[in-house]
Amino acid sequence: MTRTETKERNRRALLEAARQIVTRDGHRARLEEIAERAGLTTGAVYSLFGSKNGLLIALVTDYLGPHYEGVKQAVPADLDLLEAIDAFARFYAHTCADPEALRHLSFETSLQDVALRDPQLQAKLATSIQAHEQRLAALFTDRTHQGDTVTARQAQRLATALRALLAGLSQRVVLGLAEQAPEHYFAETARALAAAQVLGPP
């Protein structure tokens, strides 16, 4: 293997090990155990990520990146706003049916547990999530709605509200607190949120 290939292999091994250990141990996750699980040393963590927090932030990016790419593919550019909201909601419904849905939720909860106990990591995590939310807002910006065009400001408010609604609904379904909701329920609920003047002024 080339040096670049070895570096990428080690990076992936550390990210996967961190995902497993953080999911299991939350804020008690130890850097030494993560490195050992990956078959590497803590020196590799510092070399590749700079610090434990750097590894965890990379883990967030590694986790959220494919999620938002999936959203982008699920919501074509030629849809109007309500059609885009419908497609976005149905994408979230699909995630509940994923066999790995409970494991993903466990990881998200554990990562939040770690961040809440480390102000520096909390700030970096918030920045990373906000950046991804801006990508989501961009997905709704400039779409047509009732004869108007959705502004960036409106899209940001809508993206924040929709993500909160659908993430909460998804968690209830995955945890068994609500019956397995069909796609159309996710879509109808999301459209109702948009209809409730969530867009607000331009």
SERO-4910 file (N, C-alpha, C, O; in steps of 0.05 Angstrom, whole numbers):
BEGIN
 pado doro    nc1    nc2    nc3   cac1   cac2   cac3    cc1    cc2    cc3    oc1    oc2    oc3
  Met    A     17    -24      0      0      0      0     17     25      0     39     25     12
  Thr    A      8     46    -13     22     71    -13     18     85     14      1     77     30
  Arg    A     34    105     19     31    120     45      3    132     47     -9    132     68
  Thr    A     -7    143     25    -34    154     25    -55    133     31    -74    139     46
  Glu    A    -53    110     19    -72     89     23    -71     79     52    -91     73     65
  Thr    A    -47     77     63    -44     69     91    -56     89    110    -70     82    129
  Lys    A    -52    115    104    -63    136    120    -94    135    120   -106    138    141
  Glu    A   -105    131     97   -134    130     95   -145    105    109   -166    106    122
  Arg    A   -131     82    106   -139     58    120   -139     62    150   -158     55    164
  Asn    A   -118     75    161   -117     80    189   -138     99    198   -150     97    220
  Arg    A   -143    119    182   -164    139    188   -191    125    190   -206    130    210
  Arg    A   -198    108    171   -223     94    171   -225     75    195   -246     73    208
  Ala    A   -203     62    202   -203     44    225   -208     58    251   -222     49    268
  Leu    A   -196     82    254   -200     98    278   -228    108    280   -240    109    302
  Leu    A   -239    117    258   -267    127    258   -287    105    265   -305    110    281
  Glu    A   -283     82    254   -301     59    260   -298     51    289   -318     45    303
  Ala    A   -273     50    299   -269     43    327   -281     63    346   -293     56    366
  Ala    A   -278     89    339   -289    110    355   -320    108    356   -332    112    376
  Arg    A   -332    102    333   -361    100    331   -370     77    351   -390     81    365
  Gln    A   -356     55    350   -364     32    367   -360     39    397   -378     34    413
  Ile    A   -338     50    404   -332     56    432   -350     78    443   -360     76    466
  Val    A   -354    100    428   -371    122    436   -399    112    439   -413    120    459
  Thr    A   -409     96    421   -436     85    423   -440     69    449   -461     70    462
  Arg    A   -419     54    456   -421     37    480   -417     53    506   -431     48    525
  Asp    A   -397     71    506   -388     83    531   -395    112    534   -392    123    556
  Gly    A   -404    126    513   -411    154    516   -387    170    525   -365    167    514
  His    A   -391    188    545   -369    205    554   -346    190    567   -325    202    572
  Arg    A   -350    165    574   -329    149    586   -310    136    565   -291    122    572
  Ala    A   -316    141    540   -299    130    518   -270    138    522   -264    162    525
  Arg    A   -252    119    521   -223    125    526   -208    124    499   -212    105    483
  Leu    A   -191    144    495   -176    145    470   -158    120    467   -155    110    444
  Glu    A   -147    110    489   -130     87    487   -145     63    477   -134     47    461
  Glu    A   -170     60    486   -185     37    477   -194     40    448   -195     20    433
  Ile    A   -199     64    439   -206     69    411   -183     61    394   -186     47    374
  Ala    A   -159     70    401   -135     64    386   -130     34    385   -123     23    364
  Glu    A   -133     21    408   -128     -8    410   -148    -23    392   -141    -42    378
  Arg    A   -173    -14    393   -194    -27    376   -187    -25    346   -193    -43    331
  Ala    A   -175     -3    339   -167      2    311   -141    -12    304   -133    -13    281
  Gly    A   -127    -24    324   -102    -37    319    -79    -16    315    -60    -22    302
  Leu    A    -82      7    327    -63     29    325    -55     40    352    -64     29    373
  Thr    A    -39     61    352    -32     74    377    -45    101    380    -56    111    360
  Thr    A    -44    112    404    -56    139    407    -41    159    390    -52    180    382
  Gly    A    -15    153    385      0    171    368    -12    174    340    -10    196    328
  Ala    A    -24    153    330    -37    154    304    -61    173    305    -67    187    285
  Val    A    -75    174    328    -98    192    331    -88    220    329   -100    237    314
  Tyr    A    -67    227    344    -57    255    343    -46    262    316    -48    285    307
  Ser    A    -34    243    303    -22    248    276    -44    254    256    -41    271    239
  Leu    A    -66    238    257    -87    241    237   -108    262    244   -119    275    226
  Phe    A   -114    265    270   -137    282    278   -129    305    297   -145    323    302
  Gly    A   -104    304    307    -95    326    325   -101    322    354    -86    331    371
  Ser    A   -125    309    360   -133    306    387   -157    287    388   -167    279    367
  Lys    A   -166    280    412   -190    263    414   -214    279    403   -231    267    389
  Asn    A   -215    305    410   -238    321    400   -237    322    370   -258    322    357
  Gly    A   -213    324    359   -211    324    329   -221    299    317   -234    300    296
  Leu    A   -216    277    330   -227    251    321   -257    251    322   -271    241    304
  Leu    A   -268    261    344   -297    261    348   -311    279    328   -333    273    318
  Ile    A   -299    302    322   -311    320    302   -310    307    275   -329    309    259
  Ala    A   -287    294    268   -286    280    243   -307    258    241   -317    252    220
  Leu    A   -313    246    264   -333    225    266   -360    237    259   -376    224    245
  Val    A   -366    261    269   -392    274    263   -394    280    234   -415    274    221
  Thr    A   -373    290    222   -372    296    193   -376    271    177   -390    270    157
  Asp    A   -362    250    185   -363    224    172   -391    213    173   -400    199    155
  Tyr    A   -405    218    195   -432    208    199   -453    225    185   -471    214    172
  Leu    A   -451    251    187   -471    269    175   -468    272    145   -488    275    131
  Gly    A   -443    270    135   -439    274    107   -456    256     89   -470    266     72
  Pro    A   -454    229     93   -470    211     76   -500    216     80   -516    212     62
  His    A   -508    224    105   -537    229    110   -547    252     92   -568    249     80
  Tyr    A   -532    274     92   -541    297     76   -538    292     46   -552    304     30
  Glu    A   -519    276     38   -517    268     10   -541    252      2   -552    255    -20
  Gly    A   -550    235     21   -574    219     16   -599    237     13   -616    233     -4
  Val    A   -600    258     30   -622    277     28   -622    291      1   -642    294    -12
  Lys    A   -598    300     -7   -595    314    -32   -605    297    -56   -618    307    -74
  Gln    A   -598    272    -56   -606    254    -77   -636    249    -77   -648    244    -97
  Ala    A   -647    249    -52   -676    243    -49   -694    266    -57   -718    263    -61
  Val    A   -682    291    -58   -698    315    -63   -687    328    -88   -670    346    -87
  Pro    A   -698    321   -112   -688    332   -137   -692    362   -139   -710    373   -126
  Ala    A   -676    375   -155   -676    405   -157   -701    415   -171   -707    439   -168
  Asp    A   -715    399   -186   -737    409   -202   -764    408   -188   -785    414   -200
  Leu    A   -764    401   -162   -789    400   -147   -796    428   -135   -778    443   -129
  Asp    A   -822    434   -132   -829    458   -118   -826    453    -88   -818    431    -80
  Leu    A   -831    473    -72   -825    471    -43   -840    448    -30   -828    431    -16
  Leu    A   -866    446    -34   -882    425    -21   -874    397    -30   -874    379    -14
  Glu    A   -868    395    -56   -858    369    -66   -831    362    -54   -826    339    -48
  Ala    A   -814    382    -50   -788    377    -37   -791    369     -8   -777    351      1
  Ile    A   -810    382      6   -815    375     34   -825    346     36   -817    331     53
  Asp    A   -843    339     17   -854    312     16   -832    292     13   -831    272     27
  Ala    A   -814    297     -7   -792    278    -12   -773    277     12   -763    255     19
  Phe    A   -767    299     25   -750    300     48   -762    284     71   -748    269     84
  Ala    A   -788    287     76   -801    272     97   -801    243     92   -797    227    111
  Arg    A   -805    235     67   -805    206     61   -777    194     64   -774    171     71
  Phe    A   -757    210     59   -730    201     63   -726    195     93   -714    174    100
  Tyr    A   -735    212    110   -733    207    139   -749    182    147   -740    166    164
  Ala    A   -772    178    135   -788    154    141   -772    129    134   -773    109    148
  His    A   -757    130    112   -741    107    103   -719    101    124   -713     77    128
  Thr    A   -708    121    136   -687    116    156   -697    101    180   -681     86    192
  Cys    A   -723    103    186   -734     88    209   -734     58    203   -733     42    222
  Ala    A   -737     51    178   -739     23    170   -711     10    167   -709    -14    163
  Asp    A   -690     27    169   -663     16    166   -657     -3    189   -662      5    212
  Pro    A   -647    -27    184   -640    -45    206   -620    -34    226   -619    -43    248
  Glu    A   -605    -13    217   -585     -1    234   -596     24    248   -580     38    261
  Ala    A   -622     29    246   -633     54    257   -628     57    287   -621     78    296
  Leu    A   -632     35    302   -628     37    331   -599     42    338   -593     57    357
  Arg    A   -581     30    323   -552     34    328   -545     63    322   -529     75    337
  His    A   -556     74    300   -550    101    294   -560    120    315   -547    139    323
  Leu    A   -584    115    326   -595    132    347   -578    130    372   -574    150    386
  Ser    A   -569    106    378   -552    102    402   -526    118    399   -517    131    418
  Phe    A   -515    118    375   -490    133    370   -495    163    373   -479    177    386
  Glu    A   -517    173    362   -523    202    363   -526    211    393   -516    231    401
  Thr    A   -541    194    408   -545    201    436   -519    201    452   -514    218    469
  Ser    A   -502    181    447   -477    179    461   -459    202    454   -444    212    472
  Leu    A   -459    210    429   -442    232    421   -451    258    434   -434    275    442
  Gln    A   -477    262    436   -487    286    450   -479    285    480   -473    306    491
  Asp    A   -479    261    491   -470    258    519   -442    267    523   -435    281    542
  Val    A   -424    260    504   -396    268    505   -394    298    503   -380    311    518
  Ala    A   -408    310    483   -406    338    478   -416    355    501   -405    376    507
  Leu    A   -437    346    515   -449    361    537   -430    364    560   -433    382    577
  Arg    A   -410    346    562   -391    347    584   -364    360    576   -346    361    592
  Asp    A   -362    369    551   -338    382    542   -345    407    526   -352    405    503
  Pro    A   -344    431    538   -352    456    525   -338    460    498   -351    470    479
  Gln    A   -313    453    496   -298    457    471   -309    439    449   -314    448    427
  Leu    A   -314    414    456   -325    396    437   -354    404    430   -363    401    407
  Gln    A   -369    413    450   -396    421    445   -398    444    425   -415    443    407
  Ala    A   -379    463    427   -379    485    408   -372    475    380   -384    484    360
  Lys    A   -353    457    378   -345    447    352   -367    430    340   -371    431    315
  Leu    A   -380    414    357   -402    398    347   -425    415    336   -436    410    315
  Ala    A   -431    437    351   -452    455    343   -445    468    316   -463    470    299
  Thr    A   -420    475    313   -412    488    287   -414    468    264   -423    476    242
  Ser    A   -407    443    269   -409    423    248   -438    418    240   -444    415    217
  Ile    A   -455    415    260   -483    410    255   -496    434    240   -512    430    222
  Gln    A   -489    458    248   -500    482    235   -491    483    206   -507    491    189
  Ala    A   -467    475    201   -457    475    173   -474    455    156   -481    461    133
  His    A   -480    433    167   -497    413    153   -526    423    150   -539    417    130
  Glu    A   -535    437    170   -563    448    168   -564    469    146   -584    472    133
  Gln    A   -542    484    143   -542    504    121   -543    490     94   -555    500     75
  Arg    A   -531    466     92   -533    451     67   -562    443     63   -572    443     40
  Leu    A   -576    436     84   -604    429     81   -621    453     74   -639    451     57
  Ala    A   -615    476     86   -630    500     79   -626    507     49   -644    516     36
  Ala    A   -601    503     40   -595    509     12   -612    492     -7   -618    500    -30
  Leu    A   -620    469      3   -636    450    -13   -664    461    -18   -677    455    -38
  Phe    A   -674    478      1   -701    490     -2   -700    518    -14   -721    527    -24
  Thr    A   -678    531    -13   -676    558    -23   -681    560    -53   -672    543    -68
  Asp    A   -696    581    -60   -703    587    -88   -724    568   -101   -729    570   -125
  Arg    A   -736    551    -85   -758    534    -95   -783    551    -96   -786    570    -80
  Thr    A   -801    545   -114   -826    560   -117   -847    550    -96   -848    527    -89
  His    A   -862    570    -86   -883    564    -67   -905    585    -68   -900    608    -62
  Gln    A   -929    577    -76   -952    596    -78   -945    621    -94   -952    643    -86
  Gly    A   -931    617   -116   -925    639   -134   -901    655   -126   -893    673   -141
  Asp    A   -888    649   -104   -864    663    -95   -840    644    -96   -843    620   -101
  Thr    A   -817    655    -90   -793    640    -88   -783    640    -59   -782    661    -47
  Val    A   -776    617    -49   -767    615    -21   -740    628    -18   -721    621    -33
  Thr    A   -737    646      1   -712    660      6   -694    643     24   -703    623     36
  Ala    A   -669    650     25   -650    636     42   -658    637     71   -655    617     86
  Arg    A   -668    660     80   -677    663    108   -701    645    114   -701    632    135
  Gln    A   -720    644     96   -743    627     99   -735    597    100   -744    581    116
  Ala    A   -717    590     81   -708    563     79   -693    554    105   -696    531    113
  Gln    A   -678    572    117   -664    566    142   -683    559    164   -680    540    179
  Arg    A   -704    576    167   -724    571    188   -738    545    183   -743    529    201
  Leu    A   -745    540    158   -759    516    151   -742    491    156   -752    471    167
  Ala    A   -717    493    148   -699    470    152   -696    463    181   -696    439    188
  Thr    A   -693    483    198   -690    478    227   -714    465    238   -713    446    254
  Ala    A   -738    476    231   -763    465    241   -768    437    231   -776    419    247
  Leu    A   -764    432    206   -768    406    194   -750    385    206   -758    362    212
  Arg    A   -725    392    209   -705    373    220   -713    365    248   -711    342    256
  Ala    A   -721    385    264   -729    379    292   -753    361    293   -754    342    308
  Leu    A   -773    368    276   -798    352    275   -793    323    267   -801    304    280
  Leu    A   -779    320    245   -775    293    233   -755    276    250   -758    252    252
  Ala    A   -735    289    261   -716    275    278   -731    265    303   -727    242    311
  Gly    A   -748    282    314   -763    273    338   -782    251    332   -785    232    347
  Leu    A   -796    253    310   -815    232    302   -800    206    296   -810    185    304
  Ser    A   -778    208    283   -762    184    277   -752    170    302   -753    146    304
  Gln    A   -743    186    322   -734    175    347   -757    159    361   -752    137    372
  Arg    A   -781    170    361   -803    157    374   -809    130    360   -815    111    373
  Val    A   -808    130    334   -813    106    319   -792     85    325   -798     62    330
  Val    A   -766     93    323   -744     75    327   -744     63    356   -738     40    360
  Leu    A   -752     79    375   -752     70    403   -777     55    410   -780     44    432
  Gly    A   -796     53    391   -821     38    396   -841     54    412   -860     42    423
  Leu    A   -838     80    414   -856     97    429   -880    105    412   -900    116    422
  Ala    A   -878    100    386   -900    106    367   -901     82    348   -881     70    342
  Glu    A   -925     77    337   -927     56    318   -910     63    293   -905     86    287
  Gln    A   -902     42    279   -887     46    254   -903     64    235   -923     56    224
  Ala    A   -894     89    233   -910    108    217   -904    105    188   -881    102    180
  Pro    A   -925    104    171   -921    102    142   -909    127    131   -910    148    144
  Glu    A   -898    125    107   -886    148     94   -905    172     92   -897    195     97
  His    A   -930    166     85   -948    189     80   -953    204    106   -960    228    105
  Tyr    A   -951    191    129   -955    206    155   -932    226    159   -937    248    167
  Phe    A   -907    217    154   -884    235    155   -889    259    136   -885    282    144
  Ala    A   -897    253    112   -900    274     92   -922    293     99   -919    317     97
  Glu    A   -945    283    108   -968    300    115   -961    318    139   -968    341    139
  Thr    A   -947    306    159   -939    322    182   -920    344    174   -922    366    184
  Ala    A   -901    338    157   -881    358    148   -895    380    132   -889    404    136
  Arg    A   -914    373    115   -928    394     99   -945    411    117   -947    435    113
  Ala    A   -957    399    138   -973    414    157   -956    435    171   -965    457    177
  Leu    A   -931    427    178   -913    445    191   -907    469    173   -908    492    182
  Ala    A   -902    464    148   -896    486    129   -921    504    126   -918    528    123
  Ala    A   -945    492    126   -969    507    122   -975    525    146   -990    544    144
  Ala    A   -964    518    169   -969    533    194   -951    558    196   -942    566    217
  Gln    A   -947    571    173   -932    596    171   -904    593    182   -893    613    193
  Val    A   -892    570    179   -864    566    188   -845    584    171   -825    593    181
  Leu    A   -852    588    145   -835    604    128   -832    632    138   -810    643    138
  Gly    A   -854    644    147   -852    672    157   -845    691    135   -846    685    111
  Pro    A   -838    716    143   -831    736    123   -805    730    108   -788    715    119
  Pro    A   -802    740     84   -777    735     68   -752    744     84   -730    741     74
***
